[in-house]
Amino acid sequence: PFVAGVGAMSYAKFIVYNIIGGVAWACVFLLGGYFFGNIPSVKENFTIVIIAIIIISVMPGFIAYFRQKYLDRQKSVKVDR
């Protein structure tokens, strides 16, 4: 929306592109999930796949948290010197 506003895109044009993008996004993820879910090894190990997806999804948050904690600790060490 921000780029559309900066580019002076009309509201009607924005809505059309937004709907097209939303439908395309939904189709890609629905079909991707359907075909990925029909792979025999995924079907046989579905629980492991779900756990892996959850871990991969949560990792960026943990990495950012611990990285910020490390950077804050480094800053406090520099201030103490």
Biopython code that builds the backbone (N, CA, C, O; Angstrom):
import numpy as np
from Bio.PDB.StructureBuilder import StructureBuilder

atoms = [
    (1, "PRO", "N", (0.806, -1.204, 0.000)),
    (1, "PRO", "CA", (0.000, 0.000, 0.000)),
    (1, "PRO", "C", (0.849, 1.267, 0.000)),
    (1, "PRO", "O", (0.490, 2.245, -0.657)),
    (2, "PHE", "N", (1.964, 1.268, 0.723)),
    (2, "PHE", "CA", (2.808, 2.453, 0.809)),
    (2, "PHE", "C", (3.377, 2.813, -0.558)),
    (2, "PHE", "O", (3.343, 3.975, -0.963)),
    (3, "VAL", "N", (3.900, 1.818, -1.266)),
    (3, "VAL", "CA", (4.491, 2.070, -2.583)),
    (3, "VAL", "C", (3.413, 2.512, -3.567)),
    (3, "VAL", "O", (3.660, 3.375, -4.409)),
    (4, "ALA", "N", (2.233, 1.932, -3.467)),
    (4, "ALA", "CA", (1.136, 2.341, -4.346)),
    (4, "ALA", "C", (0.768, 3.797, -4.092)),
    (4, "ALA", "O", (0.464, 4.533, -5.031)),
    (5, "GLY", "N", (0.793, 4.214, -2.845)),
    (5, "GLY", "CA", (0.489, 5.606, -2.517)),
    (5, "GLY", "C", (1.563, 6.553, -3.007)),
    (5, "GLY", "O", (1.255, 7.615, -3.549)),
    (6, "VAL", "N", (2.814, 6.186, -2.823)),
    (6, "VAL", "CA", (3.918, 7.025, -3.284)),
    (6, "VAL", "C", (3.897, 7.136, -4.802)),
    (6, "VAL", "O", (4.207, 8.190, -5.358)),
    (7, "GLY", "N", (3.533, 6.054, -5.465)),
    (7, "GLY", "CA", (3.465, 6.053, -6.925)),
    (7, "GLY", "C", (2.187, 6.655, -7.471)),
    (7, "GLY", "O", (1.973, 6.639, -8.683)),
    (8, "ALA", "N", (1.339, 7.183, -6.619)),
    (8, "ALA", "CA", (0.075, 7.817, -7.000)),
    (8, "ALA", "C", (-0.827, 6.873, -7.790)),
    (8, "ALA", "O", (-1.483, 7.282, -8.749)),
    (9, "MET", "N", (-0.852, 5.597, -7.375)),
    (9, "MET", "CA", (-1.728, 4.626, -8.030)),
    (9, "MET", "C", (-3.166, 4.894, -7.597)),
    (9, "MET", "O", (-3.425, 5.174, -6.426)),
    (10, "SER", "N", (-4.088, 4.809, -8.531)),
    (10, "SER", "CA", (-5.498, 5.034, -8.191)),
    (10, "SER", "C", (-5.998, 3.894, -7.300)),
    (10, "SER", "O", (-5.482, 2.777, -7.336)),
    (11, "TYR", "N", (-7.013, 4.211, -6.504)),
    (11, "TYR", "CA", (-7.555, 3.223, -5.578)),
    (11, "TYR", "C", (-8.132, 2.022, -6.326)),
    (11, "TYR", "O", (-7.941, 0.880, -5.910)),
    (12, "ALA", "N", (-8.834, 2.278, -7.426)),
    (12, "ALA", "CA", (-9.440, 1.191, -8.201)),
    (12, "ALA", "C", (-8.365, 0.254, -8.750)),
    (12, "ALA", "O", (-8.519, -0.967, -8.707)),
    (13, "LYS", "N", (-7.292, 0.823, -9.258)),
    (13, "LYS", "CA", (-6.204, 0.011, -9.807)),
    (13, "LYS", "C", (-5.544, -0.802, -8.685)),
    (13, "LYS", "O", (-5.201, -1.969, -8.873)),
    (14, "PHE", "N", (-5.374, -0.173, -7.525)),
    (14, "PHE", "CA", (-4.791, -0.867, -6.378)),
    (14, "PHE", "C", (-5.655, -2.059, -5.976)),
    (14, "PHE", "O", (-5.137, -3.147, -5.724)),
    (15, "ILE", "N", (-6.957, -1.857, -5.917)),
    (15, "ILE", "CA", (-7.872, -2.939, -5.532)),
    (15, "ILE", "C", (-7.773, -4.100, -6.515)),
    (15, "ILE", "O", (-7.735, -5.260, -6.104)),
    (16, "VAL", "N", (-7.731, -3.795, -7.815)),
    (16, "VAL", "CA", (-7.631, -4.854, -8.829)),
    (16, "VAL", "C", (-6.346, -5.653, -8.624)),
    (16, "VAL", "O", (-6.379, -6.883, -8.584)),
    (17, "TYR", "N", (-5.218, -4.961, -8.495)),
    (17, "TYR", "CA", (-3.944, -5.655, -8.298)),
    (17, "TYR", "C", (-3.916, -6.404, -6.968)),
    (17, "TYR", "O", (-3.338, -7.487, -6.882)),
    (18, "ASN", "N", (-4.524, -5.848, -5.950)),
    (18, "ASN", "CA", (-4.573, -6.495, -4.643)),
    (18, "ASN", "C", (-5.371, -7.797, -4.707)),
    (18, "ASN", "O", (-4.963, -8.806, -4.133)),
    (19, "ILE", "N", (-6.493, -7.773, -5.395)),
    (19, "ILE", "CA", (-7.314, -8.984, -5.539)),
    (19, "ILE", "C", (-6.573, -10.034, -6.350)),
    (19, "ILE", "O", (-6.552, -11.206, -5.975)),
    (20, "ILE", "N", (-5.966, -9.624, -7.458)),
    (20, "ILE", "CA", (-5.206, -10.567, -8.291)),
    (20, "ILE", "C", (-4.067, -11.185, -7.479)),
    (20, "ILE", "O", (-3.848, -12.395, -7.528)),
    (21, "GLY", "N", (-3.346, -10.351, -6.737)),
    (21, "GLY", "CA", (-2.246, -10.854, -5.913)),
    (21, "GLY", "C", (-2.720, -11.791, -4.823)),
    (21, "GLY", "O", (-2.076, -12.804, -4.552)),
    (22, "GLY", "N", (-3.838, -11.467, -4.193)),
    (22, "GLY", "CA", (-4.378, -12.318, -3.138)),
    (22, "GLY", "C", (-4.820, -13.672, -3.659)),
    (22, "GLY", "O", (-4.557, -14.700, -3.035)),
    (23, "VAL", "N", (-5.490, -13.673, -4.800)),
    (23, "VAL", "CA", (-5.938, -14.935, -5.398)),
    (23, "VAL", "C", (-4.734, -15.768, -5.830)),
    (23, "VAL", "O", (-4.704, -16.977, -5.603)),
    (24, "ALA", "N", (-3.739, -15.127, -6.453)),
    (24, "ALA", "CA", (-2.536, -15.846, -6.884)),
    (24, "ALA", "C", (-1.800, -16.429, -5.678)),
    (24, "ALA", "O", (-1.358, -17.577, -5.716)),
    (25, "TRP", "N", (-1.668, -15.643, -4.610)),
    (25, "TRP", "CA", (-0.990, -16.107, -3.402)),
    (25, "TRP", "C", (-1.711, -17.328, -2.827)),
    (25, "TRP", "O", (-1.078, -18.322, -2.474)),
    (26, "ALA", "N", (-3.034, -17.243, -2.736)),
    (26, "ALA", "CA", (-3.816, -18.351, -2.184)),
    (26, "ALA", "C", (-3.680, -19.603, -3.042)),
    (26, "ALA", "O", (-3.519, -20.703, -2.514)),
    (27, "CYS", "N", (-3.743, -19.442, -4.365)),
    (27, "CYS", "CA", (-3.620, -20.595, -5.263)),
    (27, "CYS", "C", (-2.255, -21.257, -5.144)),
    (27, "CYS", "O", (-2.158, -22.483, -5.086)),
    (28, "VAL", "N", (-1.207, -20.453, -5.109)),
    (28, "VAL", "CA", (0.150, -21.005, -5.008)),
    (28, "VAL", "C", (0.301, -21.812, -3.723)),
    (28, "VAL", "O", (0.827, -22.925, -3.752)),
    (29, "PHE", "N", (-0.152, -21.269, -2.599)),
    (29, "PHE", "CA", (0.029, -21.980, -1.340)),
    (29, "PHE", "C", (-0.916, -23.169, -1.203)),
    (29, "PHE", "O", (-0.537, -24.195, -0.638)),
    (30, "LEU", "N", (-2.124, -23.049, -1.705)),
    (30, "LEU", "CA", (-3.037, -24.192, -1.650)),
    (30, "LEU", "C", (-2.541, -25.339, -2.523)),
    (30, "LEU", "O", (-2.497, -26.486, -2.079)),
    (31, "LEU", "N", (-2.170, -25.032, -3.757)),
    (31, "LEU", "CA", (-1.678, -26.084, -4.647)),
    (31, "LEU", "C", (-0.343, -26.638, -4.158)),
    (31, "LEU", "O", (-0.102, -27.844, -4.224)),
    (32, "GLY", "N", (0.525, -25.748, -3.666)),
    (32, "GLY", "CA", (1.801, -26.214, -3.122)),
    (32, "GLY", "C", (1.599, -27.156, -1.954)),
    (32, "GLY", "O", (2.247, -28.199, -1.873)),
    (33, "GLY", "N", (0.706, -26.797, -1.050)),
    (33, "GLY", "CA", (0.404, -27.662, 0.088)),
    (33, "GLY", "C", (-0.232, -28.972, -0.336)),
    (33, "GLY", "O", (0.066, -30.026, 0.225)),
    (34, "TYR", "N", (-1.106, -28.902, -1.322)),
    (34, "TYR", "CA", (-1.765, -30.117, -1.814)),
    (34, "TYR", "C", (-0.745, -31.084, -2.401)),
    (34, "TYR", "O", (-0.732, -32.266, -2.056)),
    (35, "PHE", "N", (0.112, -30.578, -3.295)),
    (35, "PHE", "CA", (1.090, -31.451, -3.943)),
    (35, "PHE", "C", (2.169, -31.908, -2.966)),
    (35, "PHE", "O", (2.598, -33.061, -3.016)),
    (36, "PHE", "N", (2.614, -31.019, -2.079)),
    (36, "PHE", "CA", (3.603, -31.400, -1.069)),
    (36, "PHE", "C", (3.025, -32.457, -0.134)),
    (36, "PHE", "O", (3.722, -33.394, 0.254)),
    (37, "GLY", "N", (1.761, -32.309, 0.223)),
    (37, "GLY", "CA", (1.116, -33.265, 1.117)),
    (37, "GLY", "C", (0.879, -34.621, 0.493)),
    (37, "GLY", "O", (0.684, -35.602, 1.211)),
    (38, "ASN", "N", (0.891, -34.702, -0.833)),
    (38, "ASN", "CA", (0.682, -35.980, -1.509)),
    (38, "ASN", "C", (1.974, -36.727, -1.814)),
    (38, "ASN", "O", (1.935, -37.807, -2.403)),
    (39, "ILE", "N", (3.111, -36.176, -1.426)),
    (39, "ILE", "CA", (4.375, -36.893, -1.588)),
    (39, "ILE", "C", (4.377, -38.039, -0.574)),
    (39, "ILE", "O", (4.152, -37.811, 0.615)),
    (40, "PRO", "N", (4.631, -39.277, -1.037)),
    (40, "PRO", "CA", (4.539, -40.428, -0.126)),
    (40, "PRO", "C", (5.392, -40.308, 1.141)),
    (40, "PRO", "O", (4.925, -40.653, 2.226)),
    (41, "SER", "N", (6.618, -39.829, 1.022)),
    (41, "SER", "CA", (7.469, -39.733, 2.216)),
    (41, "SER", "C", (6.939, -38.693, 3.201)),
    (41, "SER", "O", (7.131, -38.827, 4.409)),
    (42, "VAL", "N", (6.277, -37.664, 2.691)),
    (42, "VAL", "CA", (5.676, -36.662, 3.577)),
    (42, "VAL", "C", (4.464, -37.265, 4.286)),
    (42, "VAL", "O", (4.262, -37.045, 5.480)),
    (43, "LYS", "N", (3.665, -38.022, 3.548)),
    (43, "LYS", "CA", (2.493, -38.664, 4.158)),
    (43, "LYS", "C", (2.903, -39.633, 5.267)),
    (43, "LYS", "O", (2.261, -39.703, 6.314)),
    (44, "GLU", "N", (3.984, -40.380, 5.019)),
    (44, "GLU", "CA", (4.421, -41.381, 5.993)),
    (44, "GLU", "C", (5.027, -40.742, 7.243)),
    (44, "GLU", "O", (4.946, -41.312, 8.331)),
    (45, "ASN", "N", (5.627, -39.570, 7.096)),
    (45, "ASN", "CA", (6.303, -38.904, 8.213)),
    (45, "ASN", "C", (5.674, -37.550, 8.509)),
    (45, "ASN", "O", (6.381, -36.573, 8.757)),
    (46, "PHE", "N", (4.363, -37.490, 8.483)),
    (46, "PHE", "CA", (3.658, -36.215, 8.597)),
    (46, "PHE", "C", (3.967, -35.497, 9.911)),
    (46, "PHE", "O", (4.156, -34.281, 9.923)),
    (47, "THR", "N", (4.017, -36.234, 11.001)),
    (47, "THR", "CA", (4.298, -35.614, 12.298)),
    (47, "THR", "C", (5.676, -34.967, 12.308)),
    (47, "THR", "O", (5.836, -33.854, 12.808)),
    (48, "ILE", "N", (6.665, -35.654, 11.762)),
    (48, "ILE", "CA", (8.023, -35.107, 11.702)),
    (48, "ILE", "C", (8.053, -33.860, 10.831)),
    (48, "ILE", "O", (8.722, -32.882, 11.168)),
    (49, "VAL", "N", (7.334, -33.887, 9.713)),
    (49, "VAL", "CA", (7.288, -32.727, 8.816)),
    (49, "VAL", "C", (6.670, -31.530, 9.534)),
    (49, "VAL", "O", (7.184, -30.417, 9.426)),
    (50, "ILE", "N", (5.583, -31.741, 10.259)),
    (50, "ILE", "CA", (4.929, -30.647, 10.985)),
    (50, "ILE", "C", (5.854, -30.079, 12.056)),
    (50, "ILE", "O", (5.954, -28.862, 12.208)),
    (51, "ILE", "N", (6.527, -30.951, 12.794)),
    (51, "ILE", "CA", (7.466, -30.483, 13.821)),
    (51, "ILE", "C", (8.597, -29.688, 13.178)),
    (51, "ILE", "O", (8.997, -28.649, 13.705)),
    (52, "ALA", "N", (9.115, -30.160, 12.051)),
    (52, "ALA", "CA", (10.185, -29.441, 11.346)),
    (52, "ALA", "C", (9.707, -28.072, 10.875)),
    (52, "ALA", "O", (10.440, -27.089, 10.986)),
    (53, "ILE", "N", (8.494, -27.999, 10.355)),
    (53, "ILE", "CA", (7.946, -26.714, 9.901)),
    (53, "ILE", "C", (7.811, -25.748, 11.079)),
    (53, "ILE", "O", (8.130, -24.566, 10.954)),
    (54, "ILE", "N", (7.342, -26.245, 12.213)),
    (54, "ILE", "CA", (7.196, -25.392, 13.396)),
    (54, "ILE", "C", (8.558, -24.887, 13.860)),
    (54, "ILE", "O", (8.715, -23.702, 14.153)),
    (55, "ILE", "N", (9.538, -25.775, 13.926)),
    (55, "ILE", "CA", (10.881, -25.374, 14.370)),
    (55, "ILE", "C", (11.478, -24.347, 13.418)),
    (55, "ILE", "O", (12.039, -23.344, 13.859)),
    (56, "ILE", "N", (11.361, -24.588, 12.125)),
    (56, "ILE", "CA", (11.899, -23.648, 11.132)),
    (56, "ILE", "C", (11.180, -22.305, 11.223)),
    (56, "ILE", "O", (11.804, -21.260, 11.040)),
    (57, "SER", "N", (9.890, -22.317, 11.499)),
    (57, "SER", "CA", (9.119, -21.076, 11.595)),
    (57, "SER", "C", (9.479, -20.261, 12.833)),
    (57, "SER", "O", (9.444, -19.031, 12.795)),
    (58, "VAL", "N", (9.821, -20.927, 13.918)),
    (58, "VAL", "CA", (10.109, -20.248, 15.176)),
    (58, "VAL", "C", (11.571, -19.792, 15.262)),
    (58, "VAL", "O", (11.889, -18.863, 16.004)),
    (59, "MET", "N", (12.452, -20.441, 14.511)),
    (59, "MET", "CA", (13.885, -20.140, 14.596)),
    (59, "MET", "C", (14.242, -18.671, 14.363)),
    (59, "MET", "O", (15.051, -18.142, 15.125)),
    (60, "PRO", "N", (13.694, -17.976, 13.361)),
    (60, "PRO", "CA", (14.078, -16.564, 13.178)),
    (60, "PRO", "C", (13.800, -15.705, 14.409)),
    (60, "PRO", "O", (14.584, -14.810, 14.726)),
    (61, "GLY", "N", (12.712, -15.962, 15.096)),
    (61, "GLY", "CA", (12.410, -15.211, 16.312)),
    (61, "GLY", "C", (13.427, -15.474, 17.407)),
    (61, "GLY", "O", (13.883, -14.542, 18.069)),
    (62, "PHE", "N", (13.787, -16.742, 17.605)),
    (62, "PHE", "CA", (14.803, -17.079, 18.601)),
    (62, "PHE", "C", (16.157, -16.485, 18.237)),
    (62, "PHE", "O", (16.859, -15.952, 19.096)),
    (63, "ILE", "N", (16.519, -16.577, 16.971)),
    (63, "ILE", "CA", (17.799, -16.021, 16.527)),
    (63, "ILE", "C", (17.833, -14.520, 16.773)),
    (63, "ILE", "O", (18.825, -13.998, 17.283)),
    (64, "ALA", "N", (16.767, -13.826, 16.418)),
    (64, "ALA", "CA", (16.717, -12.374, 16.623)),
    (64, "ALA", "C", (16.789, -12.030, 18.108)),
    (64, "ALA", "O", (17.477, -11.084, 18.491)),
    (65, "TYR", "N", (16.088, -12.784, 18.939)),
    (65, "TYR", "CA", (16.091, -12.530, 20.385)),
    (65, "TYR", "C", (17.489, -12.701, 20.973)),
    (65, "TYR", "O", (17.988, -11.817, 21.671)),
    (66, "PHE", "N", (18.119, -13.843, 20.687)),
    (66, "PHE", "CA", (19.438, -14.098, 21.255)),
    (66, "PHE", "C", (20.506, -13.196, 20.650)),
    (66, "PHE", "O", (21.470, -12.834, 21.325)),
    (67, "ARG", "N", (20.342, -12.838, 19.402)),
    (67, "ARG", "CA", (21.288, -11.909, 18.777)),
    (67, "ARG", "C", (21.198, -10.535, 19.448)),
    (67, "ARG", "O", (22.219, -9.911, 19.737)),
    (68, "GLN", "N", (19.977, -10.074, 19.692)),
    (68, "GLN", "CA", (19.792, -8.782, 20.357)),
    (68, "GLN", "C", (20.335, -8.825, 21.783)),
    (68, "GLN", "O", (20.946, -7.866, 22.254)),
    (69, "LYS", "N", (20.108, -9.937, 22.457)),
    (69, "LYS", "CA", (20.630, -10.097, 23.806)),
    (69, "LYS", "C", (22.160, -10.033, 23.797)),
    (69, "LYS", "O", (22.763, -9.393, 24.658)),
    (70, "TYR", "N", (22.775, -10.692, 22.831)),
    (70, "TYR", "CA", (24.235, -10.681, 22.697)),
    (70, "TYR", "C", (24.737, -9.271, 22.405)),
    (70, "TYR", "O", (25.722, -8.828, 22.996)),
    (71, "LEU", "N", (24.063, -8.563, 21.493)),
    (71, "LEU", "CA", (24.478, -7.203, 21.154)),
    (71, "LEU", "C", (24.326, -6.263, 22.348)),
    (71, "LEU", "O", (25.178, -5.404, 22.576)),
    (72, "ASP", "N", (23.246, -6.423, 23.107)),
    (72, "ASP", "CA", (23.055, -5.603, 24.307)),
    (72, "ASP", "C", (24.162, -5.871, 25.327)),
    (72, "ASP", "O", (24.657, -4.948, 25.973)),
    (73, "ARG", "N", (24.542, -7.132, 25.463)),
    (73, "ARG", "CA", (25.613, -7.488, 26.394)),
    (73, "ARG", "C", (26.939, -6.883, 25.931)),
    (73, "ARG", "O", (27.725, -6.409, 26.751)),
    (74, "GLN", "N", (27.190, -6.899, 24.621)),
    (74, "GLN", "CA", (28.421, -6.313, 24.083)),
    (74, "GLN", "C", (28.452, -4.808, 24.349)),
    (74, "GLN", "O", (29.499, -4.260, 24.693)),
    (75, "LYS", "N", (27.309, -4.140, 24.191)),
    (75, "LYS", "CA", (27.241, -2.700, 24.441)),
    (75, "LYS", "C", (27.509, -2.391, 25.909)),
    (75, "LYS", "O", (28.202, -1.423, 26.222)),
    (76, "SER", "N", (26.964, -3.208, 26.812)),
    (76, "SER", "CA", (27.167, -2.955, 28.239)),
    (76, "SER", "C", (28.620, -3.203, 28.634)),
    (76, "SER", "O", (29.131, -2.537, 29.534)),
    (77, "VAL", "N", (29.286, -4.137, 27.986)),
    (77, "VAL", "CA", (30.696, -4.392, 28.268)),
    (77, "VAL", "C", (31.531, -3.202, 27.817)),
    (77, "VAL", "O", (32.466, -2.812, 28.517)),
    (78, "LYS", "N", (31.216, -2.616, 26.666)),
    (78, "LYS", "CA", (31.950, -1.454, 26.164)),
    (78, "LYS", "C", (31.734, -0.239, 27.059)),
    (78, "LYS", "O", (32.655, 0.554, 27.254)),
    (79, "VAL", "N", (30.541, -0.084, 27.600)),
    (79, "VAL", "CA", (30.234, 1.049, 28.474)),
    (79, "VAL", "C", (30.993, 0.913, 29.793)),
    (79, "VAL", "O", (31.453, 1.910, 30.349)),
    (80, "ASP", "N", (31.125, -0.309, 30.292)),
    (80, "ASP", "CA", (31.806, -0.548, 31.564)),
    (80, "ASP", "C", (33.306, -0.277, 31.483)),
    (80, "ASP", "O", (33.936, 0.000, 32.504)),
    (81, "ARG", "N", (33.876, -0.351, 30.311)),
    (81, "ARG", "CA", (35.329, -0.168, 30.176)),
    (81, "ARG", "C", (35.713, 1.227, 30.360)),
    (81, "ARG", "O", (36.896, 1.558, 30.280)),
]
sb = StructureBuilder()
sb.init_structure("model")
sb.init_model(0)
sb.init_chain("A")
sb.init_seg("    ")
for serial, (resi, resn, name, xyz) in enumerate(atoms, 1):
    if name == "N":
        sb.init_residue(resn, " ", resi, " ")
    sb.init_atom(name, np.array(xyz, "f"), 0.0, 1.0, " ", f" {name:<3s}", serial, name[0])
structure = sb.get_structure()
